[in-house]
Amino acid sequence: MTKKHSWNELNERQKSALTAIYKADQNAEKKEKSRWHQGKDRRPAAAWRKLTYTEIHGNETELHKQLREVGVIDNGLGSTLQSLERRNFIKCDYVRNTFNEQELMSIELTKSGRAAARQGLGESAPKRRPKGELKEKQWAALVAAYIAKDEGLEWDDCGNYSGFSFRWTLLRLRDYYGTGKGLVEARSRFVYNSQLDRSDREYTIVITPDGRKYYEENWQQYKKIYPNVKIRKPASF
């Protein structure tokens, strides 16, 4: 059985290095989440968890900065990283840049390393969202659809529906598990444009019967979870 290592067995230098790597890892995660919110594709963790240590074109990397600030970038850094790698707290990778023959090092924090760093910093791991629980933006979209009734959420020129992204918010509601048509569905209709003397197709997102049921059964629970989302009480309350 593989021995499970902990924060307490590290010396002060190793703790400083692990803390610096953890901070760089968390900053990378925040940056990746920011990409998602901008509508960019989600990438596998392997694509962004590996943190480049070597300075690139004279620009300091986030990992290098964090290690520099805790004072571990010296002749002993290699042995410090090796001690963390032996404990399965990090994984080091070396790739030779064929352009200038420079050896590039990257460091990836493992789950064990992340847990050890959190132990040392007194932080708790983020709680997993219960299965089926909507995120705040998804809940806000369902509230808006519930209030809009059959009029639905209207498509705008930015590709959203009443300000909600179809790809990152409404798609989750449309494909909500355990329902026939999801919590919302896409509809289209022709609306006469008197100025152009023609009928144009208009797209909307409308709440489904399952969506109304879900809202009316769970609005009190979500009111506590997301108090900043303005809701409408069902008529029976």
C-alpha positions in Angstrom: 0.0 0.0 0.0 1.3 3.4 -0.9 2.1 5.6 2.0 -0.1 8.7 2.3 2.1 11.8 3.0 0.9 14.9 4.8 1.8 18.5 5.3 3.2 18.0 8.8 6.2 15.9 7.5 7.5 18.7 5.4 10.2 21.1 6.5 9.7 24.8 6.3 11.4 25.2 2.9 9.3 22.4 1.4 6.1 23.9 2.9 7.0 27.3 1.3 7.5 25.7 -2.1 4.3 23.7 -1.9 2.3 26.8 -0.9 3.8 28.8 -3.8 2.9 26.0 -6.2 -0.6 25.8 -4.8 -1.2 29.5 -5.2 0.0 29.4 -8.8 -2.4 26.4 -9.3 -5.4 28.2 -7.9 -4.6 31.3 -10.0 -4.5 29.1 -13.1 -7.9 27.7 -12.1 -9.4 31.1 -11.6 -8.1 32.2 -15.0 -9.5 29.1 -16.7 -13.0 29.7 -15.1 -12.8 33.3 -16.4 -12.3 31.8 -19.9 -15.5 29.7 -19.4 -17.5 32.7 -18.4 -16.4 34.5 -21.6 -17.9 31.7 -23.6 -14.8 29.9 -24.6 -14.5 26.1 -24.8 -13.9 24.2 -21.7 -10.5 22.5 -21.8 -9.4 19.4 -19.9 -7.5 20.0 -16.7 -4.4 18.5 -18.3 -4.3 21.5 -20.7 -3.9 24.1 -18.0 -2.9 22.4 -14.7 0.7 22.0 -15.9 2.4 25.2 -14.8 5.4 26.4 -16.7 8.3 27.4 -14.5 10.9 28.6 -17.0 10.7 32.2 -18.0 9.5 32.6 -21.6 10.9 35.3 -23.8 12.0 37.2 -20.7 8.5 37.2 -19.2 8.2 35.7 -15.7 5.6 33.0 -15.3 3.1 32.9 -12.5 4.8 29.8 -11.0 8.2 31.4 -11.1 6.8 34.5 -9.4 5.3 32.6 -6.6 8.4 30.5 -5.9 10.6 33.7 -6.1 8.5 35.5 -3.6 8.9 32.8 -1.0 12.6 32.7 -1.5 13.2 29.2 -2.8 14.7 29.9 -6.2 18.3 29.0 -5.6 20.7 26.0 -5.9 18.5 24.0 -3.6 15.3 24.3 -5.6 15.9 21.1 -7.5 16.2 18.9 -4.3 13.2 20.7 -2.8 11.0 19.8 -5.8 12.3 16.3 -5.9 11.3 15.8 -2.2 7.8 17.0 -3.1 7.6 14.8 -6.1 8.7 11.7 -4.1 5.7 12.3 -1.9 3.4 12.5 -4.9 2.6 16.2 -4.2 3.8 17.4 -7.6 4.8 16.0 -11.0 7.7 17.6 -12.8 8.0 17.4 -16.6 10.9 18.5 -18.7 10.7 19.4 -22.4 13.5 20.7 -24.7 12.6 23.7 -26.8 13.8 22.8 -30.3 14.0 26.4 -31.3 16.7 27.5 -28.8 17.5 24.1 -27.1 16.3 25.6 -23.8 15.0 23.0 -21.4 11.5 23.9 -20.2 10.2 22.7 -16.9 6.6 22.4 -15.9 5.1 21.5 -12.5 1.6 20.0 -12.0 0.1 19.9 -8.5 -1.5 16.5 -7.7 -4.7 16.0 -5.8 -2.6 14.8 -2.8 -0.5 18.0 -3.1 -3.5 20.2 -3.2 -5.0 18.5 -0.2 -1.7 18.9 1.8 -1.5 22.6 0.9 -5.0 23.1 2.0 -4.2 21.3 5.3 -1.3 23.6 5.9 -3.2 26.8 5.0 -6.3 25.7 7.0 -8.5 25.7 3.9 -11.3 23.4 3.1 -11.8 21.8 -0.3 -14.7 23.3 -2.3 -17.9 21.5 -1.6 -19.3 19.5 -4.4 -22.6 20.8 -5.7 -25.4 18.3 -5.0 -26.4 16.4 -8.1 -29.0 18.3 -10.1 -28.6 21.6 -8.2 -28.6 24.6 -10.6 -25.9 27.2 -10.6 -26.9 30.8 -9.7 -27.0 31.9 -13.4 -29.0 28.8 -14.4 -31.5 29.4 -11.5 -31.8 33.1 -12.5 -32.6 32.0 -16.1 -35.3 29.6 -14.9 -36.8 32.4 -12.8 -36.9 34.7 -15.8 -38.5 32.0 -17.9 -41.0 31.2 -15.2 -42.0 34.9 -15.0 -42.1 35.2 -18.9 -44.5 32.3 -19.1 -45.4 31.5 -22.8 -43.9 34.7 -24.0 -40.5 33.2 -23.3 -37.1 34.7 -23.2 -36.4 36.6 -26.5 -33.3 36.2 -28.6 -31.1 39.2 -29.0 -28.5 40.3 -31.5 -25.7 39.1 -29.2 -26.9 35.5 -29.5 -28.3 35.4 -26.0 -31.9 35.1 -24.7 -32.8 38.0 -22.4 -29.2 38.2 -21.5 -28.7 34.5 -20.8 -26.2 32.5 -22.8 -27.8 29.5 -24.6 -24.5 27.6 -24.7 -23.4 28.2 -21.1 -26.7 28.5 -19.2 -29.8 27.6 -21.1 -28.5 24.4 -22.6 -28.1 23.0 -19.1 -31.8 23.8 -18.4 -32.9 22.4 -21.8 -31.1 19.1 -21.2 -31.9 18.8 -17.5 -31.8 15.1 -16.6 -35.0 13.2 -15.6 -37.3 15.3 -17.7 -39.1 14.8 -21.0 -38.3 18.2 -22.7 -36.0 19.6 -20.0 -36.9 22.7 -17.8 -37.0 25.0 -20.9 -37.4 24.5 -24.6 -36.5 26.4 -27.7 -39.4 27.7 -29.8 -39.7 29.8 -32.9 -42.6 31.7 -34.5 -43.2 34.2 -37.3 -43.8 37.8 -36.4 -45.1 40.3 -38.9 -42.7 43.3 -39.4 -44.9 46.2 -40.6 -41.9 48.4 -41.5 -40.5 45.8 -43.9 -43.9 44.3 -44.8 -42.7 40.8 -44.1 -42.8 38.1 -41.5 -39.6 37.3 -39.6 -38.8 34.2 -37.6 -38.5 35.0 -33.9 -36.8 32.6 -31.5 -37.6 32.2 -27.8 -36.8 30.0 -24.8 -40.0 28.9 -23.0 -40.3 27.2 -19.7 -41.8 23.6 -19.9 -44.4 22.0 -17.6 -41.5 20.1 -16.0 -39.7 23.5 -15.6 -42.8 25.1 -13.9 -43.1 22.0 -11.6 -39.4 22.2 -10.7 -39.6 25.9 -10.0 -42.7 25.6 -7.8 -41.2 22.7 -5.8 -37.8 24.2 -5.3 -38.1 28.0 -5.2 -37.9 28.2 -1.4 -34.7 26.1 -1.3 -33.1 28.3 -4.0 -34.2 31.5 -2.3 -31.9 30.5 0.6 -29.0 29.4 -1.7 -29.1 32.4 -4.0 -30.7 35.3 -2.0 -29.6 37.9 -4.6 -31.8 36.4 -7.3 -35.2 38.1 -7.4 -37.9 35.5 -7.6 -41.7 35.3 -7.9 -43.7 33.2 -5.6 -46.0 30.7 -7.2 -49.7 31.7 -7.1 -50.4 29.0 -4.5 -48.2 30.7 -1.9 
